[in-house]
Amino acid sequence: MWDFGEAEILEPEAIGEPGQRVFRLRVMSGRDTASLWLEKEQLAALTLAIRQLLDQMPDPPVDPEPLARAASFPTEAKVDFKIGKLGIGYNERERMVLIFAYTQEDDEDARPTFSCQVSRSQSQAFADCAEEVVSAGRPVCILCGLPINADGHQCLRRNGHSGLPIASE
């Protein structure tokens, strides 16, 4: 298990063109670095969970500090794996948001493979940035929820045509 403690940088990143992007969390704590690869939906869910957690805080909302960027993130991080499952928590005494990541191979009862903690203002800045990263992809069809490609979209609900098979019941 890697426990990065208080992370100086927690940054979402999308690499590639919309429709072909891969996503990761870049984490830096001192000299330690981590590339945690995840799906777009996982990043969106993490962002939503952080927003909900911050909304439940009894204290007034905090102004997000500017998201610290990893200016010289190494090409090979100390920790590098694809996330299977994510979790968050809150340390009331320290007033820190906890992030837990598990590999795809981890058992249901396994300890997290990776953990770090960030301040509430860092969490707010991360959520703002992550929403921009997620929304910068292909637009989503409001009728069927599938992405709209640059070369068009065949929406089953709009025109009765789709290249996707219809599941039988």
N, C-alpha and C positions, 0 to 999 in steps of 0.2 A: 504494500500500500504506500502511496505517495501522499503525504500531508504537506501541502505548501504553506500552511498557516495563513497569515494575512497576505493576500496577493496585492501587489502594487498595480498589476495590469490584468484585467479580465476583458478581453476584446473579441467580439464576434467578427468573423471574416467569411466572405464568399469569394471563391476562386472560379473563374471561368465565365462563360456567356450564359445568359438566362436560358433555362432548359437543360443546360449541361453543367450547372454549377455544383461545386462541392462546398461544404460548410465545415468550419471548425471554430473552436474556442481557443484563443491564444492566451496563455496564462504565464505571467512572470512574477516571481517572488525572489528577490535578491538575484542570485546567479542561476536559479532554477527556472527552467522553461518547460511548458507543456503544450503540445498540439493535440487537442481532443476533437476528433472528427465526429460529426453528427449529421443527421438528416435535417432538412429545412423544417419539417414538422416538429422535430425535437427542439430546435432553436425557438420556434414560435411558441411551443408549449412552455419552455423554460421562461421565456419573456412574460407570458401570461401569468405563470405561477409567481414570478418575482413581483409583478404589478399587484396581484391579489394579496401577497404577503405584506407589501408596503402599505396597501390600503387598509389593512387590519391593524396597523400600528396605532396605539393610543396617542402618540405624539403627533404634532402637526407634520405635514409632509416636508421633506427636506428639499432644498434646491440642489439639483444634481451638479456635482463638480464636473468640469470638463473631463471627458473620458481620456484617461492616459493612454497614449498610443505606444505600441512597441516599435520604436523607430528602427531598432537594429535586432529584430527577432531572428534567431539563427535558422539556417535551412534545416538543421536537424535538432529537434528539441530533446531534452533529457527524457521526457515522458511523451510518448506518441502512440495513441491507440484509438480505435473506433469505439464510440460510446454505444453501449447496449441500452442502458437505463440511466436516468438522471434523477436526482433528488435535491430538495432544498430544505433548509431549516433556519431557525433564528436563535442566536445566542443573546438572550435578554440582558445578561450581565455585561457583556462586551458590546452589545448593540451592533452585532455583525450578522450579515446574511451568510449562511453556510451553503456551499455547493458541493454535492457529492456526485461522482461519476463511477459507473460500473462498466466493465467490458461486456462484450456480447457473450462471453463464455462463463461469466460469473453465475453461480447458483443463486437461487431465490434468497437464501439466508446468508449470503456472503457479505463480508465487510466491503465498503466501497474501495475501488481500486485507486481512486484519486479524490482528494478533498482540498478545499481552500475556503477562505472566508473573505468577504469584502464589506466595506461600510455601506450604510444605507444610501448615501449619496452616490457612491460608486455603482451600486445596484440600479439606482434610478438612471444614471447615465448609460449603463450597459443596456438596460431595457429600451431606452430611447434609440440607441444605436442599432440594436438588434432588430427593432421594428423597421428601421430604414433598410437594413440588409435584407430582411425577408421580403419586404414590399417592393424591392428593386427588381424582382424577377418578372416572369411573365404574368400578365393580368389573368385573373381567374373568371371564368364564365359565371355569371350570377344565377343562371338557370341550372347548370349541371355540376358546377364546382370544379370542373377540369380546367387545366391551364389552356390559354389561348396562344397558339404558336404564331410566329411572324408570318407563316404561309397560310394562315387561316385556322378555322376551328369547325369541326362538324359536331354540332350539338344535337343530341338525340331529342332533347325536349323542344328545340326550336324548329328543326326542319325534318325530323324523322329519319335522318341519316347519321350513321356513326360507323366508324371503322372498328369499334370495340364490340366483342360478342356480348349478347344479352344473357345473363345468368338464368338458368332454368330453376324453377322452384321445386 
